[in-house]
Amino acid sequence: MSDAGERASVRWGVLGTARIARNYVFEAIRDAELCELVAVASRDRATGEAAAAEFGIPRVHDSYEALLADPDIEAVYLPLPNDLHGPWIRAAADAGKHVLCEKPLSLDAGEADAVAAYCRERGVLLMEAFMYRFHPAWSEVRRLLAAGAIGRLTDVETWFVFRSKQAASDYRMSMARGGGALLDVGCYAVNLTRWLLGDEPESVLASARLDPTGEVDLTFSAILDYGQARSVFTASMEQEPDHRVRLHGTDGWLSVADPFNCPADHVTTITVSSGGDAHPHHSTQRTLDVAAADHYGLQATAFSRAVLEGGPSPVPAEDAAANMRLIGRLFEAAGLRGPSNGEG
């Protein structure tokens, strides 16, 4: 572990030039506090050099192995397809690199537990990259809930859908590789549900609409019953884009605009409604503006701070295992086997 008093930043490398890296991660880490973007790895030299030129990355490695062998790199961001997360988390840990890994961390809960233990034994930090948790909008939501702005939380409603343009060969269209709507975007709804209501609902109901081959869930809907509270969500890769969360309580409701992937240059809003009776027009609504923020960058800063201070991870890897356990229950409730690496 690094000593926070020695330096003011952590040196980062990124394994691959996936779309999420090009669209969000490279710029976020480059510009984030406590972070220095040192290198990118690409199996295609020209692709790596193009990314390096665009984002000002000093070093290009021709393989993931070469990046992990680079002694100047302390932490890596892993944006690879879901079925590659486990092997490359282990490889990074063997190289002594801290790992911030794209969601979902693993294909199943057994693998999540295994890689968490693997990193712990090797003294490196591991965190699943649910970046939305670091956006100031969610800090404000949690403050409002704690202050009783809507009373006791009773219902979480989430809609996270988009229209996929992925080719049939893309990993998102293969269940064995960790594809489908539940793992691609429904995992956010599961993560939020657990963050607000806890790990273990009393019961779950789920239904999925599969692609024509029956390979993956294109749309996945679920009800998670916690007794005194419920969570309802729909995740889809086949619908007009719509990202929304509404939280209902005994004394009102609140909604978050663009709750999971608000662009770094966009102001977002939280709407709070309370004081009504028989008709929505009787309620009093107020809208709170939340300043634009790059939650990818804030996430990288929080992780770097943990590295510099010797840990722990801002969100422990065990949280990812809990997420996958609940996702496993949802697959079972929908009558789907779900992916597995054979350990879970």
Helices and strands as residue ranges (DSSP letters): E 10-15, H 19-20, I 21-25, H 26-31, E 35-41, H 45-55, E 59-61, H 64-68, E 75-78, G 82-84, H 85-94, E 98-101, H 109-121, E 126-128, G 131-134, H 136-146, E 153-163, G 171-173, G 175-177, H 181-181, I 182-186, H 187-197, E 203-210, E 217-225, E 230-236, E 238-249, E 252-257, E 268-274, G 280-282, E 284-290, H 295-309, H 317-333
